[in-house]
Amino acid sequence: MLDTLDAAAVRRWCASGLAALKRHQGEIDQLNVYPVPDGDTGTNLVLTLTSAQQALAMDLDTLPDSGPTAHGHALRLMAQGALLGARGNSGVILSQILRGFADQVAGVPAIRGRELAAALRSGTAAAYAAVSRPVEGTVLTVVAAAATAADGADSDDLPTVAGVAARAAAEALARTPEQLPALARAGVVDAGGRGLCVLLDALVEVLTGESTARPAPMPRSARPAATVARETGSDEYAYEVQFLLDARAEAVAGLRQALHALGDSLVVVGDGREPEGTWNVHVHVNDVGAAVEAGVAAGRPYRISVTRFADQSESPSGPVVAGRAAVVVATGGGIADLFAAEGATVVPGNPSTGELLDAVRSTGAARVVVLPNDANTEAVASAAAREAHRYGIKVSVVPTRSPVQALAALAVRDGDRRFEDDVIAMAEAAGACRYAEVCHASREALTVAGPCRPGDVLALVEGEVHLIGADLTDTCAAVVDRMLGGGGEMVTLLAGADAPAGLTDAVRAHVARRWPFVEVHAYPGGQPFYPLLVGIE
C-alpha cells in the first residue's frame, strides 16, 4: 500500500495502464459506433500511452537542476509523450488530462489524497479547455465525475481517494448513454470514458497492490451497424485532419479562429512551453488544404494525417471497414501537405514496420495502398503489408521511389474501380513518371557521369548520376532538358528545405522558353538534402 505517488509509482502506473489498455483494446474499439477515424478509440489510446511510456523510459532519470520534483518531472514526461503521440480525439483529450494532472502536482513535495484530487480537478479543466464544443456523455463527463468524487472524499489517504475516484468514474461511464443520444441508440457506453476508467483502475492497483479492474457496463441491445451520429461534430464535414505544430501561443490563437470557421470537433492542445511550444491539432473539415494552410500560417506543422470519413463505415466482421485508404511516406513538410491534401495518411520518413502498420490500421480501412517513396522503405512496407493481413486488412504496396511518383499515383485513384484494378492504375501512373534528384556531392567519388568532388552539383535520374555541374540552377535546368528530350507533357518541381530562393521560378522560366507546350507545377517540398526533386509525365 503506497501513501504517496512517487516517480517510481508513476512509471508503474504508466506501464500498468498501457498493459490494461492493450488487454481491453478490442473491447474499447468495439464500443465505438461512429464511422470516423477516431472511432478506434482503444487503438488510439494504446498508441497515445505507448508514446507516454517511451518518453518515460528514455528520460525518467534525467531530473533538471531546478524546477519540478522527481514525481513531477516523471508526470510531465508522461504528459509530453502522450501529447506527441496522441491519436484521435480521445487520445488528444487524454494527453490534456495528464498535462493538467502534471502541472498541478509538479512542485508539491508529495502526492497524497488531497493532491490527487487537485490533480484530477486540474486535468478536468485542461480537458474541457481543449475542446471547442464540450459534449457531455463523453470522457469529459467521466473525468469530471472522478474529480468531484475525489474532492468529496476530503482525505489525505491516497489509495482511498484513488478508489473513490475510480468508482465514480465507472458510475459516470454507466450513465453516458443517458447523456449522449448516439450511445443510447447503439446501446453502449462512451469508449473514451471506458479507456479512462481502465487507467484509473490501473492507478488503484499500483497504489494498493490489488486488482480493481471492472468490466464495462453491458450494452442494452445488440450493436447496430455504424450509421449513427459521430462521437463529436456533425456529419456535414468529410475529413478528419490531425497534425503536430511547432508555434507560438499568439499564432495558435489565430489558428483556432481559422479552423473554427472551417469545421468542427476542433481540439488544439499544447505542451505549455513558452514562448514557442508543440501543439496537437485535431479538426473535422471539408477543405483539407485550407486546414493545413492554416497550420502553415501559424507555424511548422508535421506528422500530418488526413482520413476521409466516407471510408470509415464499419463492416459486419469487425472494426475494419470496407473502405479504402492510402498511406504515404513523406520526408518534408511541404510534401506531407501535398499528400494530406490528396486524402492520404502521411507517415514521416524512414518509418519502422510497426509505425507503418500502425498507420495502416489507423485508417480503419479494409484495403490500403502504401506508397513508400524509396527502395529501403519499400521492404519495410512489404513487411507491414504481410503483418496487416493478420488484422484482416489487404495492403498493396506500389513501389514508388520518389514523392513525385506518389503524386502521380494518387492523381489517378478511382474509388469506383475494383481495388486491384485501382492499384494497377496507380502503379502504371507511378512507373510512367520519371524522376530526378539534384543534390550536392558530400565526398569524392567515381560516378557513371565521371568523377565528382565535395560540393559539386549532382543530378541523378532514376537513381543514377547523369550530370555533374558547378551551378545549382544550371544543373537543374540541364537535367530537366535531358529528361524532356525523351518526351513529356508535365513537369513537377519540389523545392527542398535548402533550395535557394527563386530556384523553381528559374527552372519554370527555362522550361517556358525551351519547351513552351510543357506544363510546369512547382511546390515547396521541404525535403532535406535535395534542393530539387523533378517529375516528368
C-alpha positions in Angstrom: 0.0 0.0 0.0 1.5 3.3 -1.1 0.8 6.5 0.7 2.4 8.8 -1.9 2.7 8.7 -5.7 6.4 8.9 -6.3 8.4 8.8 -9.6 8.7 5.0 -9.5 5.0 4.7 -8.9 4.3 7.0 -11.9 6.4 4.7 -14.1 4.5 1.6 -12.8 1.2 3.4 -13.4 2.0 4.2 -17.0 3.2 0.6 -17.7 0.3 -0.9 -15.9 -2.2 1.4 -17.6 -0.7 0.6 -21.0 -0.9 -3.1 -20.4 -4.5 -2.8 -19.2 -5.5 -0.7 -22.3 -3.9 -3.4 -24.5 -6.0 -6.1 -22.8 -9.1 -4.0 -23.3 -8.2 -2.6 -26.7 -10.6 -4.7 -28.7 -13.4 -4.2 -26.3 -13.0 -0.4 -26.3 -12.7 -0.4 -30.1 -16.0 -2.3 -30.3 -17.7 0.3 -28.1 -17.4 2.8 -30.9 -20.3 3.1 -33.2 -19.1 6.2 -35.1 -17.8 6.0 -38.7 -14.9 8.3 -38.1 -11.1 7.7 -37.8 -11.1 8.3 -34.1 -13.7 5.5 -33.8 -10.9 3.1 -33.0 -10.6 4.6 -29.5 -9.0 1.6 -27.9 -6.2 1.5 -30.5 -5.8 5.3 -30.3 -5.4 5.2 -26.5 -2.9 2.4 -26.7 -0.8 4.3 -29.2 -1.1 7.5 -27.1 0.0 5.8 -23.9 2.7 3.9 -25.7 4.3 7.2 -26.6 4.0 8.3 -23.0 5.7 5.2 -21.8 8.5 5.7 -24.3 9.1 9.2 -23.1 9.4 8.0 -19.5 11.7 5.1 -20.5 14.0 7.5 -22.4 14.3 10.3 -19.8 12.8 9.4 -16.4 16.1 9.7 -14.5 17.2 13.0 -16.1 15.9 15.4 -13.5 16.5 19.1 -14.2 18.7 21.1 -11.8 15.7 23.3 -10.9 12.0 23.0 -11.4 9.7 20.1 -10.7 10.2 17.3 -8.2 11.1 13.8 -9.4 7.5 12.7 -9.5 6.5 16.0 -11.2 9.2 15.5 -13.8 8.0 12.0 -14.5 4.4 13.1 -14.8 5.4 15.9 -17.2 7.4 13.4 -19.3 4.4 11.1 -19.4 2.1 14.0 -20.4 4.5 15.3 -23.1 4.9 11.8 -24.6 1.1 11.4 -24.7 0.7 14.8 -26.4 3.3 14.0 -29.1 1.9 10.5 -29.7 -1.8 11.4 -29.3 -4.1 9.7 -31.8 -7.7 10.8 -32.4 -10.0 12.9 -30.3 -9.8 10.7 -27.2 -6.0 10.5 -27.3 -5.7 14.2 -27.5 -8.1 14.7 -24.6 -6.2 12.1 -22.5 -2.9 13.9 -23.1 -4.5 17.1 -21.7 -5.9 15.3 -18.6 -2.3 14.1 -18.0 -0.9 17.5 -18.6 -3.3 19.2 -16.2 -2.6 16.5 -13.6 1.2 17.0 -14.0 1.0 20.8 -13.9 -0.9 20.7 -10.6 1.4 18.5 -8.7 4.8 19.1 -10.3 6.1 21.2 -7.5 4.3 19.7 -4.4 6.6 17.8 -2.0 4.4 14.7 -2.1 1.2 13.5 -3.8 -1.3 12.2 -1.3 -5.1 12.1 -1.4 -5.9 15.8 -1.5 -3.1 16.4 -4.0 -4.6 13.7 -6.2 -8.0 15.3 -6.0 -6.5 18.7 -7.0 -4.6 17.0 -9.9 -7.8 15.4 -11.2 -9.6 18.8 -11.0 -6.7 20.4 -13.0 -6.8 17.6 -15.5 -10.6 18.0 -15.9 -10.2 21.8 -16.5 -7.4 21.2 -19.1 -9.5 18.6 -20.9 -12.6 20.9 -21.1 -10.5 23.8 -22.2 -9.0 21.8 -25.0 -12.4 21.1 -26.7 -14.0 23.9 -28.6 -17.5 22.5 -28.0 -17.5 20.1 -25.0 -20.0 17.3 -25.2 -21.4 15.6 -22.1 -21.7 11.8 -22.1 -18.0 11.5 -23.2 -14.7 11.1 -21.4 -15.1 14.7 -20.2 -18.0 13.7 -18.1 -16.2 10.7 -16.7 -13.1 12.6 -15.6 -15.2 15.4 -14.1 -17.1 12.8 -12.0 -13.8 11.3 -10.8 -12.5 14.7 -9.8 -15.7 15.7 -8.0 -15.7 12.4 -6.0 -12.1 12.8 -5.1 -12.8 16.3 -3.8 -15.7 15.0 -1.8 -13.6 12.3 -0.2 -11.7 15.1 1.6 -8.9 12.8 2.7 -5.1 12.6 2.6 -5.2 8.8 2.2 -4.1 8.3 -1.4 -5.4 4.8 -2.0 -8.8 5.8 -0.6 -9.2 8.9 -2.8 -8.0 7.0 -5.9 -10.5 4.2 -5.2 -13.4 6.7 -4.8 -12.4 8.5 -8.0 -12.2 5.2 -10.0 -15.7 4.1 -8.7 -17.2 7.5 -9.5 -15.7 7.3 -13.0 -17.2 3.9 -13.6 -20.6 5.1 -12.4 -20.4 8.1 -14.6 -19.5 5.9 -17.5 -22.6 3.8 -17.0 -24.7 7.0 -17.3 -23.2 8.2 -20.5 -25.9 6.7 -22.7 -28.4 8.9 -20.9 -26.5 12.0 -21.9 -25.5 11.2 -25.5 -28.3 10.0 -27.8 -25.9 8.3 -30.1 -24.8 6.0 -27.3 -28.3 5.3 -26.3 -29.4 4.3 -29.8 -26.4 2.0 -30.0 -26.8 0.6 -26.5 -23.1 1.2 -25.5 -21.2 3.4 -23.1 -18.6 6.0 -24.2 -15.4 4.5 -25.5 -13.0 7.2 -24.3 -14.6 7.2 -20.9 -14.1 3.5 -20.7 -10.4 4.0 -21.5 -10.1 6.5 -18.7 -11.7 4.1 -16.3 -9.2 1.4 -17.2 -6.4 3.9 -16.4 -7.9 4.9 -13.1 -8.3 1.2 -12.1 -4.6 0.7 -13.0 -3.7 3.6 -10.7 -5.6 2.0 -7.8 -3.9 -1.3 -8.5 -0.5 0.3 -8.4 -1.3 2.0 -5.1 -2.9 -0.9 -3.3 -1.4 -3.9 -5.0 -4.8 -5.3 -5.6 -6.6 -5.6 -8.9 -9.7 -3.5 -9.1 -10.4 -3.9 -12.8 -14.1 -3.9 -13.6 -15.9 -4.8 -16.8 -17.6 -2.1 -18.9 -21.3 -1.8 -18.4 -23.0 -4.2 -20.8 -24.9 -2.9 -23.9 -28.6 -3.0 -23.5 -29.1 -4.3 -27.0 -27.3 -5.8 -30.0 -25.0 -3.4 -31.6 -26.3 -2.0 -34.9 -24.4 -1.0 -38.0 -22.4 2.1 -37.7 -24.9 4.6 -39.0 -25.5 6.8 -36.0 -24.0 10.2 -35.3 -20.4 10.8 -34.8 -18.7 11.0 -31.4 -18.1 14.7 -31.9 -19.2 17.1 -34.6 -21.8 16.8 -37.3 -21.7 14.7 -40.5 -21.5 17.9 -42.5 -17.7 17.5 -42.6 -16.0 14.8 -44.7 -12.4 14.7 -43.4 -10.5 14.4 -40.1 -7.2 16.4 -40.1 -4.7 16.0 -37.4 -1.1 17.2 -37.0 1.6 18.4 -34.6 2.5 22.0 -34.8 5.5 24.0 -33.5 4.2 27.5 -33.0 3.9 30.5 -30.6 0.8 30.8 -28.5 -0.3 34.0 -30.2 -0.2 32.4 -33.6 -2.2 29.4 -32.3 -5.0 31.8 -31.2 -5.4 32.8 -34.9 -5.2 29.1 -35.9 -8.1 28.3 -33.6 -10.2 31.0 -35.2 -9.3 29.9 -38.7 -10.1 26.2 -38.1 -13.3 27.1 -36.1 -14.5 28.8 -39.3 -13.6 25.7 -41.4 -15.2 22.9 -39.5 -16.0 21.4 -36.1 -14.7 18.8 -33.5 -11.8 21.3 -33.0 -9.2 20.4 -30.4 -5.9 22.3 -30.2 -3.7 21.5 -27.2 -0.2 22.4 -26.3 2.6 21.3 -24.1 2.7 24.5 -22.1 6.2 25.6 -23.2 6.8 29.3 -23.8 7.3 31.3 -25.9 7.1 28.5 -28.6 5.7 25.1 -27.9 4.3 22.0 -29.6 0.6 21.7 -30.2 -1.6 18.8 -31.2 -4.3 19.9 -33.7 -7.4 17.9 -34.5 -10.4 19.1 -36.6 -13.1 17.9 -38.9 -13.4 19.8 -42.2 -14.3 19.7 -45.8 -11.4 21.8 -47.1 -8.3 19.8 -46.1 -5.9 22.2 -47.9 -7.2 25.2 -46.1 -6.8 23.4 -42.7 -3.2 22.5 -43.5 -2.5 26.0 -44.8 -3.8 27.5 -41.6 -1.3 25.3 -39.8 1.5 26.5 -42.1 0.5 30.1 -41.4 0.7 29.6 -37.6 4.0 27.7 -37.5 5.5 24.4 -38.6 3.1 21.5 -39.0 4.3 17.9 -39.2 3.0 14.3 -38.7 0.0 15.4 -40.8 -2.7 12.7 -41.2 -5.9 13.1 -43.1 -8.7 10.5 -43.3 -11.9 10.6 -45.2 -15.0 9.7 -43.1 -16.7 8.0 -46.1 -14.1 5.3 -46.0 -14.7 4.5 -42.3 -18.1 2.7 -42.3 -17.8 -0.5 -40.3 -18.1 -3.9 -41.9 -20.1 -6.7 -40.1 -16.9 -8.7 -39.4 -15.3 -6.2 -37.0 -13.8 -2.8 -36.6 -12.1 -2.9 -40.0 -14.3 -1.1 -42.6 -14.9 -1.8 -46.2 -13.5 1.5 -47.4 -10.1 2.2 -49.0 -7.2 4.4 -47.9 -3.7 5.4 -48.9 -0.6 5.6 -46.6 2.3 7.6 -47.9 5.8 8.0 -46.5 7.0 11.7 -46.7 10.1 13.5 -45.8 9.5 17.2 -45.9 6.6 19.3 -44.5 5.6 20.6 -47.9 5.5 17.1 -49.4 3.4 15.9 -46.5 1.0 18.7 -47.1 0.5 17.7 -50.7 -0.2 14.1 -49.8 -2.5 15.1 -47.0 -4.5 17.3 -49.4 -4.9 14.2 -51.6 -6.6 12.4 -48.6 -3.6 10.2 -47.7 -2.4 9.2 -44.3 1.2 10.6 -44.0 4.0 8.8 -42.2 7.3 10.6 -41.5 10.4 9.4 -43.5 12.3 6.2 -42.6 9.5 4.5 -40.6 9.7 1.2 -38.9 7.5 -1.8 -39.8 5.5 -1.1 -36.7 4.9 2.6 -37.5 3.7 1.7 -41.0 1.5 -1.0 -39.6 0.1 1.5 -37.1 -0.6 3.9 -39.9 -2.4 1.3 -42.0 -4.5 0.2 -39.0 -5.3 3.8 -38.1 -7.0 4.4 -41.4 -9.7 1.9 -40.4 -10.0 0.7 -44.0 -10.1 -2.9 -45.2 -8.0 -2.1 -48.3 -5.0 0.1 -48.1 -2.4 1.1 -50.7 1.1 2.1 -49.4 3.4 4.4 -51.3 7.0 4.0 -49.7 8.8 6.6 -51.9 12.3 4.9 -51.6 13.8 1.5 -52.0 14.7 1.0 -48.4 11.2 1.8 -47.2 9.7 -0.5 -49.8 11.0 -3.5 -47.9 9.6 -2.2 -44.7 6.2 -1.5 -46.4 6.1 -5.1 -47.7 6.7 -6.4 -44.2 4.0 -4.2 -42.8 1.6 -5.4 -45.6 2.2 -9.0 -44.5 1.5 -8.2 -40.9 -1.7 -6.3 -41.8 -3.2 -9.5 -43.2 -3.4 -10.8 -39.6 -5.9 -8.0 -38.9 -8.0 -8.7 -42.0 -6.6 -5.7 -43.9 -5.5 -6.1 -47.5 -2.4 -4.0 -48.3 -0.9 -3.4 -51.7 2.5 -1.7 -52.0 3.0 0.5 -55.1 6.9 0.6 -55.4 7.3 4.3 -55.7 10.9 5.6 -55.5 10.2 9.3 -55.3 7.4 11.6 -53.9 6.7 12.8 -57.5 5.8 9.2 -58.4 3.5 9.0 -55.4 1.7 12.2 -56.5 1.2 10.8 -60.0 -0.2 7.6 -58.5 -2.6 9.4 -56.1 -3.8 11.6 -59.0 -5.4 8.5 -60.8 -7.1 6.9 -57.8 -10.7 6.0 -58.5 -12.9 4.6 -55.8 -15.3 3.2 -58.4 -12.8 0.8 -59.7 -12.1 -2.6 -58.1 -9.3 -2.2 -55.6 -6.9 -4.5 -57.6 -7.6 -2.5 -60.8 -7.0 0.8 -58.9 -3.7 -0.5 -57.6 -2.6 -1.4 -61.1 -3.6 2.0 -62.4 -1.7 3.7 -59.6 1.4 1.5 -60.3 1.2 2.3 -64.0 1.0 6.1 -63.3 3.9 5.9 -60.9 6.0 3.9 -63.4 5.2 6.4 -66.2 6.6 9.3 -64.1 10.3 9.6 -64.5 12.1 11.2 -61.6 15.3 13.1 -60.8 17.0 14.4 -57.7 19.5 17.2 -57.6 21.9 17.5 -54.6 25.5 18.4 -53.7 28.2 15.8 -53.5 29.4 15.2 -50.0 32.7 13.4 -50.9 34.9 12.4 -53.8 33.5 9.5 -55.9 33.6 8.0 -59.3 30.2 8.0 -60.9 28.8 6.9 -64.2 29.0 10.5 -65.3 32.6 10.9 -64.2 34.5 11.8 -61.0 32.9 14.3 -58.6 34.3 16.3 -55.7 32.7 17.6 -52.5 30.4 20.5 -53.3 29.8 19.5 -56.9 26.1 19.6 -58.0 24.9 16.1 -58.9 21.8 15.4 -61.0 20.5 11.8 -60.5 17.9 10.4 -62.9 16.2 7.2 -61.7 18.9 6.9 -59.0 21.9 7.2 -61.3 24.2 10.2 -61.6 23.6 11.7 -65.1 25.1 15.2 -64.7 27.8 16.8 -62.6 27.8 20.6 -62.5 29.1 23.6 -60.6 26.0 25.8 -60.6 22.8 24.5 -59.0 20.3 26.4 -61.2 22.1 25.5 -64.4 22.3 21.8 -63.5 18.6 21.7 -62.5 17.7 23.2 -65.9 20.0 20.8 -67.7 18.6 17.7 -66.1 15.0 18.8 -67.0 16.1 19.3 -70.6 17.7 15.9 -70.7 14.5 14.3 -69.3 12.2 16.2 -71.6 14.3 15.2 -74.6 12.8 11.7 -74.1 9.2 13.1 -74.1 6.9 14.6 -71.6 3.9 16.8 -71.1 4.1 17.9 -67.5 6.9 18.7 -65.1 6.6 18.7 -61.3 9.2 20.5 -59.2 9.5 20.1 -55.5 11.9 22.6 -53.8 13.9 21.3 -50.9 14.4 22.9 -47.5 17.8 24.3 -48.5 16.8 25.4 -52.0 17.8 29.0 -52.8 15.0 31.5 -53.3 13.8 31.6 -56.9 15.2 28.2 -57.9 11.9 26.7 -59.1 11.0 30.1 -60.7 14.2 30.0 -62.7 13.6 26.4 -63.8 10.0 27.2 -64.7 11.1 30.1 -66.9 13.7 27.9 -68.6 11.1 25.3 -69.5 8.7 28.0 -70.8 11.5 29.2 -73.2 12.8 25.8 -74.3 9.6 23.7 -74.0 6.6 26.1 -74.5 4.0 23.4 -74.6 5.0 21.6 -71.4 3.0 22.3 -68.2 5.0 23.0 -65.1 3.8 22.7 -61.4 6.1 23.8 -58.6 5.6 23.3 -54.9 7.6 23.8 -51.7 8.6 20.3 -50.7 10.8 21.0 -47.7 12.8 17.7 -48.2 16.3 17.7 -46.7 19.5 17.1 -48.8 17.9 17.5 -52.2 17.3 21.2 -53.3 15.1 20.0 -56.1 13.1 16.9 -57.0 11.8 16.6 -60.6 9.0 14.5 -62.0 8.3 14.2 -65.8 5.0 12.8 -67.0 
